[in-house]
């Protein structure tokens, strides 16, 4: 990583560097990209995806002007949990704090929206039973979208498939095993088991909310 940072610093002269993803949390391997956000004093937005030391970059370069005024932290949600390696003007710390507040404070989907998503999963499951091109397409569509739907049901922020899979494996091993089987085995029964688990988890959460005692009322 040292050679990558030296090269980036020499070429772009950044005032801030935020590294995120697997190189920030120590989970990188031979297939990992180097994810980073660089902020420069001026210039234009750029993307650097070359290879350095056999590691592909996924580095976004932004001018300082992008972070002036009321910018939308949702546009930079990928840096959530990242590490600041350089911060000359405090802009990186400010960005990470705004992203953290956005990710951890945003409202999740309503029960009605989640109910629609679960029903959509079940509809896609029925259509995925077909073995023609459309059925296979819907199988893959269901596998991709259901991961985000499940994280929403669990009340976790969805920050992309890699982080979602890691979170699922750490916090819900049973669900991870079902999803992994549906992904890797290609068997329709595995997909049925995964979607059934989604339905069960959603219904369980809805029952808990209905059974929760009412919030205490203050004195008038």
Protein Blocks (a to p, Z undefined) as FASTA:
>chain_A
ZZmmmmmmmmnopabdcdehjllnopacfkbccddddddfbdcddddfbdeehiacdddd
ddfklmgcjddfklmmmmgoiacfbdfkommmmmmmmmmmmmmmpccddfklmmmmmmmm
mmmmmmmmpcbfklmmmmmmmmmmmmmmmmmmnopacebjklmmmmmmmmmmmlmmmmmm
mmmnopaklmmmmmmmmmmmmmmmmmmmmmpccdddddZZ
